[in-house]
Structure formats: structure tokens, C-alpha cells
Amino acid sequence: MSRVLITGSADGLGLMAAQLLAEQGHRVTLHARNKQRAEDAHAAVPAAEAVVIGDLAVIAEVRSIAEQANDLATFDAVIHNAGVGYQERRRVETVDGLSHVFAINVLAPYLLTALMHLPRRLVYLSSGMHHGGEPDLGDLQFVRRRWNGSQAYSDSKLWDVVLAFAVARRWPGVYSNAVDPGWVATKMGGRGAPGDLSLGPVTQAWLAVSNDEGATISGRYFSPSAGPRYSPGSELDLDPGWAAAGLRGPHRHRAAGNDRRPMTGAP
């Protein structure tokens, strides 16, 4: 069974993925922003081995999360699930002077990727809204531009796809992929979301642990457009119906060892 760390697993799709994997007997480590949320998450997934705690909006706390994770184990897979949505009506600045959306959705998964012991699999949650991403390289933090929460979110989800593909190229011994879980009725997605919530965590969980040929692939973008399927007892060897939508991955390969070259600019 695999050891899997899932960021943002105190609620929503992260918690659902943790429950799904724990039910299958995988060794799950949760992540929560603070101690209270950690206790609530562990109560919801009592089989979880541990909970790492820290606010992904704060660089020092992201470093602490990486240290906690490294003290626990070298994980087989990390699902970078945590994120904030497009509903932020004003630019929120973090203690590090960054846009809240950028800090959590983009910088945090990058830093954790650079600082944690290298797993065999990395899964980055994106969104179909990445198609609307038009980042301004001269103003990534929306300092000069008028704040647009939807645009900031779309930009961040595009960067998550870029990160997944960059890691796939940089470390060919790792399966690194991006996933659009679909528009489903989570706190972020809203009650009116049309997608099937039960399918929301399936593809990322499958990519994290399955030895199915479709899961042992890298540098791809998976979307729910082809109808992911899961049935209890399948050990997550399922057909997620992935589709290389919009952005295409560079190659398909089998992982062959942990060739860890440092990421350029990694702190």
C-alpha cells in the first residue's frame, strides 16, 4: 500500500480523497491549516497516520509543512489539492506581500515540491478555468492591475498545469500530472455546480496509487470530460477517462528511479 500526503485535506475534495484512499488501506497523511482543523480532519479520517499543520499562505509555514512531512517519511505520492477559489472579491495580501490566491495555489505547491523528499508521484489539482489563464509576467501579484478574482484563479490554475509539466520534464523518474476534478458542489465550487461530487476525488486518488497503465504516465492533464468511473473494491485500478484537454503533456514514460536535480530557483 502507498503512503500519500494530501494538502488541504481538512474538507472538500482533499478530505474525500483521503477517505477514499484510507478505505482502500493506503497510508494517508492529512494536512490542515491549524490545530483545530487538524483535529477535525483526523476525526473524519481516523485511519490517517498523521496530520501536518501549517498555513499555505505563509512561506515560513510552508517550509514547516515540508519539514514535518520529511520527518515522517518519503511519500510515494503527494496530491497538491489545497487551493482558494475565484470568489475573492478583493486582493488579499499575505504577510509575505503576495496575492493570497497566488501564494496558496501556485507558490505553495512549488515550494513543497522543491523542499520535500521526492515522491514517485505528484498530482497537482488544476481546473477547467485554466483555459482562461492570461498571466501578466510583469504583474503576477495584481499590484498594478485592477483585481479580478476569477482571472487570478484562472491564472493560478494555468500555473499549476505548467508546474506539473515542468516537473515531468525536470524529473523523468517521477509521474507528475495535473487534474481538473470537474465543477462539483464543494465550498469552492458552490451549491449549483453541475458535476457529480462523488467523482470529484477519484482521478487524483487513482493517479496517486494505481499501477494501471493509464495512471503510470507523466506530463499529462486529466479532465472529467470522458466520464471517470469508480466502484468500491476496485483498489483504484479504474479508468478515469482522462483527456489531454488544451495543454498536452510532452511524453509518456515509466518512472525509473529518483533523478532529483534541483528545481531552478528553488529556495
ROMITOR-939967 format. One record per residue: y, z, x of N, C-alpha, C in turn. Coordinates in steps of 0.1 Angstrom, whole numbers, plus 5000, padded with zeros to 4 digits. Layout:
BEGIN
YZXYZXYZX/...
//
This chain:
BEGIN
498850005008500050005000501350005009/502349945004503649935011504550045010/505350065020506450165020507750085017/508450115006509550045002510750134999/511950095005513150165002513950074992/514550134982515350064972516750134971/517750054975519150114973519550114959/520450204955520950204941519850224931/518850314934517750334926517750464917/518950514915519150624905519150584891/519450454888519450404875519250254875/519250194863519250044862518049974868/518249854873517149774878516549844891/517349914898516749974910515750084906/516050164896515150264891513950204885/514150094878512950024871512049964882/512649904893511749854903511049964910/511650084912511050194918509850244910/510050254897508950294888507850194888/508150074888507149964888506249974900/506949984912506149994924505450124926/505950234922505250364922504050364914/504150304902503050294893501850214899/502250124908501250044915500650114927/501150234930500650314941501450284954/502550214954503250194966504150314969/504450334982505150454987506650424987/507350474977508650444974509650544978/510750504985511850594988513050544980/513650644973514850614965516050634973/517150584967518550604972519450644961/520250744963521250784953522550814960/523650814953525050834958525250974962/524751064954524951214957523751294953/523851424956522651504954522251514940/523151524930522751534916522051404912/522551294915521851164912520551154919/520451204931519151204938518151294930/518551404925517551494918517151424905/518151354898517751284886516851174888/517051094899516250984903514851034906/514751134913513351184917512651234905/513351294895512751334883512251224875/512951104876512550984869511350914876/511250934889510150874897509550984905/508751074899508251194906507251154917/506751034917505750984927506550944940/507850924939508650884951508450974962/508350924974508151004986509351074990/510551014989511751074994512951014987/514151074989515451014984516351024996/517050914999518150915009519450915001/520350985006521651014999522850965007/523750905000524950855006525650754997/527050754999527850664991528050534999/527550424993527550295000528950235001/529950304995531350254996532050315009/531350405016531950475027531050435040/531750375050530950335061530250445068/530850565069530150675076528950715068/528950715055527850745047526750645047/527150515049526150415050525350435064/526050475074525450505087524450615085/524850715077524050835075522750795067/522850705057521750655050520750585059/521250505068520450435078519650535087/520350645091519750745099518650815092/518950855079517950925071516750835069/516950705067515850615065515050595078/515750585089515050575102514250695105/514650815101513950935104512650945095/512650875084511550885075510450785080/510750665083509750565086510350435090/509550345094509850195094509250145082/510150095073509650055060509049915060/508149885052507549755050508549665044/509349715034510349635027511549715023/512649655023513849715018514449625007/514649674995515349604984516749644983/517649554987519149584986519549564972/519449664964519649644949521049694945/521649794952522849854948523949754947/524849774937525949684935526849734924/528149694925529049724914529449584908/529849594895530049474888531449414887/531549314878532749244877533749304867/533449424862534349484852535449564858/535549574871536649654878537949584875/538849644867540049584863541149584873/540949664883542049674894541349684907/542049654917541449664931541349814935/540149854937539949994942539749984957/540450064964540350064978539550184983/538650164992537850274997538550345008/537950455013538550535024538650455037/537850345038537950265050538950145048/539650145037540650045034540049905030/538849915024538249795019538249785004/538049664999537849654984536449724981/536449804970535249874966534149774964/534349664957533349564954532749504967/533649474977533149414990532349524998/532849644998532249745006530849775001/530549784988529249814983528349694983/528849584978528049464975527749384988/528649384998528549295009528349375022/529249465025529249535038528049635039/527849705028526749805029525349745032/524949635025523649575029523649515043/524749465047524849415061524649525071/525349635069525249745078523849805078/523249825067521949885066520949785073/521149655071520249565078520349575093/521549595098521849605112521349735118/521449845110521249975116519850035114/519149985103517750045101516749975109/515650045111514449985118514049855110/513749755116513549625110512249625101/512349605088511149595080510549455081/509449435074508749305074509449215063/510049285053510549205041511949265038/512849175035514149215030514449135017/514949205007515249144994516749184991/517549084989518949104986519249064971/519749154963520049114949521349034948/521348924943522448844941522748824925/523248714921523548694907523748544905/523548494893523848364890525348334891/526148444891527648434893528048384907/527048384916527348344929527848194929/527448124919527847984918529447974917/530048074912531448074911532148134923/531448174933532048224945532948134953/534148164955535048084963535848184972/535148244982535848344990536948284999/538048365000539148325009538948395022/538548325032538248395045539448465051/540648425047541848485052542248615044/541548635033541848755024540648795016/539648835024538348875018538549005009/539549085012539749215005540649204994/541149084990542149074979543349164981/543849154993545049234996546249144992/546249014995547448934991547248864978/545948834975545748764962545748864950/546148814939546048894927544648934924/544349054921543049104918542349034907/541148994909540348934898538848984900/538549074892537249144893536049044892/536148954883535048854882534948774895/536048734900536048644912535548734924/535948854925535548944936534048964936/533448974924532048994922531248864926/531748754921531148624924531148604939/532248624945532348614960531248694967/531148824962530248914969528848874967/528448814956527148774953526748654962/527848564964527648454973527348504987/528148604992527848655005526448715006/525948774996524648834996523548724999/523748604992522848494995523048445009/524248435014524448395028523848495037/523948625035523348725043521748705043/521148695032519748675031519248555039/520048445038519648325046519948335061/521048405064521348425078520248515085/519748615078518748705083517448625085/517148535075515948455076515948365089/517148315092517248235104517248315117/517948435116518048515128516748585132/516048625122514748695125513648625118/513048525124511948455117510648535115/510548655121509448735118509548815105/510648795098510948875086511048785074/510448825062510648755050512048805044/513048715043514348755038514748665027/514948715015515248635003516248694995/516948614986517948654977517348634963/517648724954517148724940518248734930/518248654920519048674908518148734897/518348854893517448924884517648874869/518648794867518948754854520048844847/520648794837521648864829520948954819/520749084822520049174814520849294811/520449364800521249474795521149604803/521749604815521949724823523349774821/523649884828525049934827526049824832/525649744842526449634847526449514838/525249484833525149364825525749374811/525749494806526349514793525249504782/525549564770524549564759524249424754/525249334755525049204749524349104758/523849144769523149054778521948994771/521648864773520548794765519248804772/519148844785517848834792516948944788/515648934792514649034789514649144800/515149254796515349364806514049404813/512849394806511649434813511249344825/511849214825511649124836512649144847/513649224845514749234855514349274868/513449374870513049424883511849354889/511249264882509949214886509949124899/510849034900510848934911511049014924/512049104924512349174937511149264941/510549324931509349414934508249324940/508049214933506949114938507249074952/508449034955508748984968508549094979/508749224975508749334984507249364989/506249334980504949384983503849284982/504049174975502849084972502549004984/501248974985500748884995500448744989/500848724977500748594971501548484979/501048364980501648264988503148244985/503448254972504848234968505748344972/505248464976506048574980506248584995/505248525002505348525017506048405022/507348405019508248295021509648345025/510448275031511748325036512848225035/514048285034515248195033515348125019/514948185009515048124995515848204985/516248144975516948204964516048194951/515748314946514848314934515648344922/515448264911516148294899515148304887/515548354876514548374865514448244856/515048134860515048014851513747964847/512747984856511347934853510448034846/511048154843510348254835509348334843/509848444850508948524857507948594848/506748614852505648674844505148794852/504748904844504149024850503249084839/502149124843501249204834500749324841/500749444835500249564841498849544847/498649604859497349594866497249474875/498249394876498149274884498449294898/498749424902499149454916500349374921/501149334912502349254915502049114921/500749074921500448934925500648844913/501948814911502248734899503048614903/503248534893504148414895505548444890/506548464899507848504894508648384889/508148264890508848144885510148134893/510148144906511348124914511847984914/513147974915513747834916514847844926/514847744935515847734945517047664939/517947754933519047704925520347714933/521047604934522347604940522147594955/521847714961521747714976520247714979/519847624989518447614993518247685006/517047745007516647815020516347705030/516347745043516147655054514747625057/513847715054512447685058511447775051/510247745053509147835048508247875059/507847995060507048035072506248165069/505348195077504648315077505348405087/505448535084506048635094505148645105/505748645117504948655130505548755139/505448885135506048985144507449015142/507949125148509349165146510149125158/510649005157511548955168512948995164/513349115169514649175165515649135175/516449035173517649005180518749075173/519749135179520849205172521649105164/522149145153523049055145524349055152/524948935153526248925159527249015152/527949095160528949185155528449305148/527149335149526549455143527149575150/527549675142528149795148527149885155/
//
